[in-house]
Amino acid sequence: MSSQEEILSDGRFSCIARDPRFWEMPEKERKVKIDKRFRAMFHDQKFKLRYTVDKRGRPVNYTSTENLRKFYALSESDSDLSESDSKELTVKKKKKKKAKGKGEADS
């Protein structure tokens, strides 16, 4: 098989190297930017589905949330907010678990 340089040096395919339609998309532009109104879809249970097989029937072990993270990114101003919100959510969950544990011990 020919190397990439040989293919691009061929006159028939030389325009591919200069044509922006064939350039690889930059990492920053691959994901769709969403604002803070939709940040709940990354941590809300309504959006979380557990898949056991993919569309071809092969066994997989991932959730729809992982799929969302692959295609969507929070906008720059909201990414700082989401990190602080996720920290707050984990703190609140820990407090709820402690409160439930104390309530169960009392009864």
PyMOL CGO cylinders between C-alpha atoms (Angstrom):
from pymol import cmd
from pymol.cgo import CYLINDER

trace = [
    CYLINDER, 0.00, 0.00, 0.00, 1.27, 3.48, -0.84, 0.3, 1, 1, 1, 1, 1, 1,
    CYLINDER, 1.27, 3.48, -0.84, 2.24, 5.97, 1.80, 0.3, 1, 1, 1, 1, 1, 1,
    CYLINDER, 2.24, 5.97, 1.80, 0.24, 9.14, 2.40, 0.3, 1, 1, 1, 1, 1, 1,
    CYLINDER, 0.24, 9.14, 2.40, 2.95, 11.36, 0.85, 0.3, 1, 1, 1, 1, 1, 1,
    CYLINDER, 2.95, 11.36, 0.85, 2.95, 9.36, -2.37, 0.3, 1, 1, 1, 1, 1, 1,
    CYLINDER, 2.95, 9.36, -2.37, -0.80, 9.65, -2.65, 0.3, 1, 1, 1, 1, 1, 1,
    CYLINDER, -0.80, 9.65, -2.65, -0.78, 13.40, -2.10, 0.3, 1, 1, 1, 1, 1, 1,
    CYLINDER, -0.78, 13.40, -2.10, 2.07, 13.91, -4.58, 0.3, 1, 1, 1, 1, 1, 1,
    CYLINDER, 2.07, 13.91, -4.58, -0.01, 12.21, -7.27, 0.3, 1, 1, 1, 1, 1, 1,
    CYLINDER, -0.01, 12.21, -7.27, -1.55, 14.86, -9.52, 0.3, 1, 1, 1, 1, 1, 1,
    CYLINDER, -1.55, 14.86, -9.52, -5.01, 13.33, -9.34, 0.3, 1, 1, 1, 1, 1, 1,
    CYLINDER, -5.01, 13.33, -9.34, -5.19, 13.66, -5.55, 0.3, 1, 1, 1, 1, 1, 1,
    CYLINDER, -5.19, 13.66, -5.55, -3.04, 16.73, -4.87, 0.3, 1, 1, 1, 1, 1, 1,
    CYLINDER, -3.04, 16.73, -4.87, -6.09, 18.98, -4.40, 0.3, 1, 1, 1, 1, 1, 1,
    CYLINDER, -6.09, 18.98, -4.40, -7.15, 16.94, -1.34, 0.3, 1, 1, 1, 1, 1, 1,
    CYLINDER, -7.15, 16.94, -1.34, -4.32, 18.36, 0.77, 0.3, 1, 1, 1, 1, 1, 1,
    CYLINDER, -4.32, 18.36, 0.77, -5.40, 21.95, 0.05, 0.3, 1, 1, 1, 1, 1, 1,
    CYLINDER, -5.40, 21.95, 0.05, -9.18, 21.47, 0.13, 0.3, 1, 1, 1, 1, 1, 1,
    CYLINDER, -9.18, 21.47, 0.13, -10.67, 22.33, 3.57, 0.3, 1, 1, 1, 1, 1, 1,
    CYLINDER, -10.67, 22.33, 3.57, -13.50, 19.83, 3.05, 0.3, 1, 1, 1, 1, 1, 1,
    CYLINDER, -13.50, 19.83, 3.05, -11.03, 17.01, 3.62, 0.3, 1, 1, 1, 1, 1, 1,
    CYLINDER, -11.03, 17.01, 3.62, -9.19, 18.48, 6.60, 0.3, 1, 1, 1, 1, 1, 1,
    CYLINDER, -9.19, 18.48, 6.60, -9.65, 16.82, 9.96, 0.3, 1, 1, 1, 1, 1, 1,
    CYLINDER, -9.65, 16.82, 9.96, -11.98, 18.72, 12.22, 0.3, 1, 1, 1, 1, 1, 1,
    CYLINDER, -11.98, 18.72, 12.22, -10.25, 20.38, 15.21, 0.3, 1, 1, 1, 1, 1, 1,
    CYLINDER, -10.25, 20.38, 15.21, -10.96, 18.85, 18.62, 0.3, 1, 1, 1, 1, 1, 1,
    CYLINDER, -10.96, 18.85, 18.62, -12.50, 22.09, 19.92, 0.3, 1, 1, 1, 1, 1, 1,
    CYLINDER, -12.50, 22.09, 19.92, -15.03, 22.23, 17.09, 0.3, 1, 1, 1, 1, 1, 1,
    CYLINDER, -15.03, 22.23, 17.09, -16.08, 18.56, 17.16, 0.3, 1, 1, 1, 1, 1, 1,
    CYLINDER, -16.08, 18.56, 17.16, -18.40, 18.92, 20.10, 0.3, 1, 1, 1, 1, 1, 1,
    CYLINDER, -18.40, 18.92, 20.10, -21.54, 21.03, 20.01, 0.3, 1, 1, 1, 1, 1, 1,
    CYLINDER, -21.54, 21.03, 20.01, -21.44, 23.80, 22.61, 0.3, 1, 1, 1, 1, 1, 1,
    CYLINDER, -21.44, 23.80, 22.61, -24.49, 24.00, 24.83, 0.3, 1, 1, 1, 1, 1, 1,
    CYLINDER, -24.49, 24.00, 24.83, -25.31, 26.59, 27.45, 0.3, 1, 1, 1, 1, 1, 1,
    CYLINDER, -25.31, 26.59, 27.45, -26.25, 26.27, 31.10, 0.3, 1, 1, 1, 1, 1, 1,
    CYLINDER, -26.25, 26.27, 31.10, -29.92, 25.63, 30.38, 0.3, 1, 1, 1, 1, 1, 1,
    CYLINDER, -29.92, 25.63, 30.38, -29.10, 22.13, 29.17, 0.3, 1, 1, 1, 1, 1, 1,
    CYLINDER, -29.10, 22.13, 29.17, -26.34, 21.17, 31.60, 0.3, 1, 1, 1, 1, 1, 1,
    CYLINDER, -26.34, 21.17, 31.60, -28.78, 19.02, 33.59, 0.3, 1, 1, 1, 1, 1, 1,
    CYLINDER, -28.78, 19.02, 33.59, -28.68, 16.36, 30.88, 0.3, 1, 1, 1, 1, 1, 1,
    CYLINDER, -28.68, 16.36, 30.88, -25.19, 15.37, 32.01, 0.3, 1, 1, 1, 1, 1, 1,
    CYLINDER, -25.19, 15.37, 32.01, -26.23, 14.43, 35.56, 0.3, 1, 1, 1, 1, 1, 1,
    CYLINDER, -26.23, 14.43, 35.56, -30.02, 14.01, 35.52, 0.3, 1, 1, 1, 1, 1, 1,
    CYLINDER, -30.02, 14.01, 35.52, -31.33, 10.45, 35.83, 0.3, 1, 1, 1, 1, 1, 1,
    CYLINDER, -31.33, 10.45, 35.83, -33.96, 11.08, 33.14, 0.3, 1, 1, 1, 1, 1, 1,
    CYLINDER, -33.96, 11.08, 33.14, -31.21, 11.17, 30.52, 0.3, 1, 1, 1, 1, 1, 1,
    CYLINDER, -31.21, 11.17, 30.52, -29.30, 8.16, 31.79, 0.3, 1, 1, 1, 1, 1, 1,
    CYLINDER, -29.30, 8.16, 31.79, -29.98, 4.90, 30.00, 0.3, 1, 1, 1, 1, 1, 1,
    CYLINDER, -29.98, 4.90, 30.00, -27.89, 1.77, 30.46, 0.3, 1, 1, 1, 1, 1, 1,
    CYLINDER, -27.89, 1.77, 30.46, -27.08, -0.08, 27.25, 0.3, 1, 1, 1, 1, 1, 1,
    CYLINDER, -27.08, -0.08, 27.25, -26.29, -3.79, 27.16, 0.3, 1, 1, 1, 1, 1, 1,
    CYLINDER, -26.29, -3.79, 27.16, -25.89, -4.26, 23.40, 0.3, 1, 1, 1, 1, 1, 1,
    CYLINDER, -25.89, -4.26, 23.40, -25.01, -1.88, 20.58, 0.3, 1, 1, 1, 1, 1, 1,
    CYLINDER, -25.01, -1.88, 20.58, -26.94, -1.48, 17.34, 0.3, 1, 1, 1, 1, 1, 1,
    CYLINDER, -26.94, -1.48, 17.34, -25.23, -4.54, 15.87, 0.3, 1, 1, 1, 1, 1, 1,
    CYLINDER, -25.23, -4.54, 15.87, -25.97, -6.79, 18.86, 0.3, 1, 1, 1, 1, 1, 1,
    CYLINDER, -25.97, -6.79, 18.86, -22.49, -6.76, 20.39, 0.3, 1, 1, 1, 1, 1, 1,
    CYLINDER, -22.49, -6.76, 20.39, -22.35, -6.54, 24.19, 0.3, 1, 1, 1, 1, 1, 1,
    CYLINDER, -22.35, -6.54, 24.19, -21.36, -3.13, 25.54, 0.3, 1, 1, 1, 1, 1, 1,
    CYLINDER, -21.36, -3.13, 25.54, -21.12, -1.58, 28.96, 0.3, 1, 1, 1, 1, 1, 1,
    CYLINDER, -21.12, -1.58, 28.96, -21.78, 2.15, 28.80, 0.3, 1, 1, 1, 1, 1, 1,
    CYLINDER, -21.78, 2.15, 28.80, -24.54, 4.65, 29.46, 0.3, 1, 1, 1, 1, 1, 1,
    CYLINDER, -24.54, 4.65, 29.46, -26.18, 7.32, 27.35, 0.3, 1, 1, 1, 1, 1, 1,
    CYLINDER, -26.18, 7.32, 27.35, -24.55, 9.96, 29.56, 0.3, 1, 1, 1, 1, 1, 1,
    CYLINDER, -24.55, 9.96, 29.56, -21.14, 8.90, 28.27, 0.3, 1, 1, 1, 1, 1, 1,
    CYLINDER, -21.14, 8.90, 28.27, -22.49, 9.22, 24.75, 0.3, 1, 1, 1, 1, 1, 1,
    CYLINDER, -22.49, 9.22, 24.75, -23.74, 12.74, 25.49, 0.3, 1, 1, 1, 1, 1, 1,
    CYLINDER, -23.74, 12.74, 25.49, -20.34, 13.76, 26.84, 0.3, 1, 1, 1, 1, 1, 1,
    CYLINDER, -20.34, 13.76, 26.84, -18.75, 12.53, 23.61, 0.3, 1, 1, 1, 1, 1, 1,
    CYLINDER, -18.75, 12.53, 23.61, -20.85, 14.80, 21.38, 0.3, 1, 1, 1, 1, 1, 1,
    CYLINDER, -20.85, 14.80, 21.38, -21.72, 17.80, 23.59, 0.3, 1, 1, 1, 1, 1, 1,
    CYLINDER, -21.72, 17.80, 23.59, -19.63, 20.22, 25.62, 0.3, 1, 1, 1, 1, 1, 1,
    CYLINDER, -19.63, 20.22, 25.62, -20.66, 23.05, 27.90, 0.3, 1, 1, 1, 1, 1, 1,
    CYLINDER, -20.66, 23.05, 27.90, -19.80, 26.52, 26.65, 0.3, 1, 1, 1, 1, 1, 1,
    CYLINDER, -19.80, 26.52, 26.65, -16.68, 28.06, 28.19, 0.3, 1, 1, 1, 1, 1, 1,
    CYLINDER, -16.68, 28.06, 28.19, -18.55, 30.35, 30.58, 0.3, 1, 1, 1, 1, 1, 1,
    CYLINDER, -18.55, 30.35, 30.58, -20.71, 27.45, 31.80, 0.3, 1, 1, 1, 1, 1, 1,
    CYLINDER, -20.71, 27.45, 31.80, -17.97, 24.87, 32.23, 0.3, 1, 1, 1, 1, 1, 1,
    CYLINDER, -17.97, 24.87, 32.23, -16.73, 26.59, 35.40, 0.3, 1, 1, 1, 1, 1, 1,
    CYLINDER, -16.73, 26.59, 35.40, -20.28, 26.64, 36.72, 0.3, 1, 1, 1, 1, 1, 1,
    CYLINDER, -20.28, 26.64, 36.72, -20.82, 22.97, 35.96, 0.3, 1, 1, 1, 1, 1, 1,
    CYLINDER, -20.82, 22.97, 35.96, -17.68, 21.93, 37.86, 0.3, 1, 1, 1, 1, 1, 1,
    CYLINDER, -17.68, 21.93, 37.86, -18.77, 23.86, 40.93, 0.3, 1, 1, 1, 1, 1, 1,
    CYLINDER, -18.77, 23.86, 40.93, -22.32, 22.51, 40.59, 0.3, 1, 1, 1, 1, 1, 1,
    CYLINDER, -22.32, 22.51, 40.59, -21.10, 18.94, 40.37, 0.3, 1, 1, 1, 1, 1, 1,
    CYLINDER, -21.10, 18.94, 40.37, -19.05, 19.46, 43.54, 0.3, 1, 1, 1, 1, 1, 1,
    CYLINDER, -19.05, 19.46, 43.54, -22.10, 20.91, 45.28, 0.3, 1, 1, 1, 1, 1, 1,
    CYLINDER, -22.10, 20.91, 45.28, -24.24, 17.97, 44.17, 0.3, 1, 1, 1, 1, 1, 1,
    CYLINDER, -24.24, 17.97, 44.17, -21.79, 15.43, 45.57, 0.3, 1, 1, 1, 1, 1, 1,
    CYLINDER, -21.79, 15.43, 45.57, -21.65, 17.33, 48.88, 0.3, 1, 1, 1, 1, 1, 1,
    CYLINDER, -21.65, 17.33, 48.88, -25.46, 17.44, 49.03, 0.3, 1, 1, 1, 1, 1, 1,
    CYLINDER, -25.46, 17.44, 49.03, -25.70, 13.70, 48.27, 0.3, 1, 1, 1, 1, 1, 1,
    CYLINDER, -25.70, 13.70, 48.27, -23.25, 12.91, 51.05, 0.3, 1, 1, 1, 1, 1, 1,
    CYLINDER, -23.25, 12.91, 51.05, -25.24, 15.04, 53.49, 0.3, 1, 1, 1, 1, 1, 1,
    CYLINDER, -25.24, 15.04, 53.49, -28.48, 13.29, 52.48, 0.3, 1, 1, 1, 1, 1, 1,
    CYLINDER, -28.48, 13.29, 52.48, -26.92, 9.86, 52.98, 0.3, 1, 1, 1, 1, 1, 1,
    CYLINDER, -26.92, 9.86, 52.98, -25.66, 10.87, 56.43, 0.3, 1, 1, 1, 1, 1, 1,
    CYLINDER, -25.66, 10.87, 56.43, -29.07, 12.27, 57.35, 0.3, 1, 1, 1, 1, 1, 1,
    CYLINDER, -29.07, 12.27, 57.35, -30.80, 9.06, 56.18, 0.3, 1, 1, 1, 1, 1, 1,
    CYLINDER, -30.80, 9.06, 56.18, -28.33, 6.95, 58.11, 0.3, 1, 1, 1, 1, 1, 1,
    CYLINDER, -28.33, 6.95, 58.11, -29.01, 8.91, 61.32, 0.3, 1, 1, 1, 1, 1, 1,
    CYLINDER, -29.01, 8.91, 61.32, -32.79, 8.74, 60.80, 0.3, 1, 1, 1, 1, 1, 1,
    CYLINDER, -32.79, 8.74, 60.80, -32.70, 4.97, 60.31, 0.3, 1, 1, 1, 1, 1, 1,
    CYLINDER, -32.70, 4.97, 60.31, -30.61, 4.50, 63.46, 0.3, 1, 1, 1, 1, 1, 1,
    CYLINDER, -30.61, 4.50, 63.46, -33.12, 6.49, 65.53, 0.3, 1, 1, 1, 1, 1, 1,
    CYLINDER, -33.12, 6.49, 65.53, -36.14, 4.45, 64.41, 0.3, 1, 1, 1, 1, 1, 1,
]
cmd.load_cgo(trace, "trace")
